């Protein structure tokens, strides 16, 4: 029984939870004729969403993405704005010295050296 519980928890931990912006990308890609259910396409869209959410799209050619999705660059910016803002706020929070120290201590506890 304990093994079943551990296996269930492991499956939960590694399940990808798509954000609202990622779901928006899937919908736009599907509307543009992409097979958004293809595992490779989904993986690329998830990575694209993550790059935009964490970096505001600086790592991507947003114009090219907009053209491929048949949307405007402004639509992509608007769709990702809330998550980008939340990620930037979290980044500022996590860079606080107290949290940096706590993270280092937790790493010492949780990882073998």
C-alpha angles and dihedrals in degrees: 000000000000090000091053090052092049092049091050091050091049091053090050093050094053098042112115113233110204117218125225090260092051090051088049090054091050091051094048092046091051091048089051090056100261121140094240090177093063106108094228092049092048090050091051092047091049090051091047091051091049093050092050093045093050101036107022092245096296090128092054140059097246092183091057092046091049090051092049092049092043092235134111125263087242090058090055091047092049094046092051099038099093094049093043090053092048091050092049091050091049090049091054090049094048091051092063110118093237092056093044089055092046091050091052091050092049090049089054090053098041105041131060116235 
